[in-house]
């Protein structure tokens, strides 16, 4: 993909390179006409590499994988050529070109839509950094004019700022509508400031408003392509995965009803925890629904699906039980890839147990450990540890729900003490060392989980047996 993208960009630079930079490649341009395109491609790639590389090293919430870097560079270059195409093609249309200053076409460059896409698929910090880099490149397509650069910076920031939580397509369209007045005002004021009054101000305002209104539909068109090509999962895609018509959820309901119920409760707990600390509640709820899909195929080995039957692990060695239980994480990751659930859900499936211990089988294996036939480390999950707040919250909700479910008619105080003990044990075991949860966040998540579990596990009224009413 990267080689194909580079070839396409090189061809596009070659087509427009002489017009943009007529002296490019110097005397070698006549002999090797493609050399200007190649060197310009390398220069832009170097700029983007240094910009996003520095941000990835120095900005705390910007941790760019190779996929993210390729996506951002592709998006910035695509915007550059879109900007060039918009300006050139509109100038060639007589009906539009007559009476319209060519410079105002730069207010149609769709940077707000692209900034919204980055905000939705990655995060806010990355979207602002992308806006700055893309503004510089796109302003070059507009002959490097200051009004174009300032407009792109402002409009891109406005689009990104309004795309915080996008659970459905209607909300994305509304973000575009909210961005339109900002774009119109910015374009009109910049045009007036740099070029004075006249029809140019009116056209600038109109084009700015059109840019804003179109940013929602453009973002909706770009996002599915980005999700398919780069493996992202937007909140819109996550909401689509919550339907019980999804194949994996249907299988979970039918083949492992106990695991499905557990996953639904964990999703409710994780959503409450996410709301308490400002994490992504949609991601927490949806990832929790799928976090135990690896149990499909071996449902009878997990206690929530045994429904009063004998525990099959009583007749198994600790080592064999360990292998079966640990395998559900690896199998879940494989199934998430097979069903294209997206990287965010897949990563949480892999991380939701971290490197924690299988305490129930560890106690059973104590004689083997004392005889040095086994070690405690053998009874740890392979990891990795949670690397995001959402993965950590799901870990806490998962263990908390299982611990409280094992209690017999617990009081709210018992629920709170159990959850607090679970949170402290996970923290002291170092499972949260690689995520951004602070101690304050940890206590807030614990309180939210305790409140929901107290409501779920509350004592119910004992109903009288039927047929024992008074006679008469």
Beta strands, then each sheet from edge to edge (+ up, - down):
end
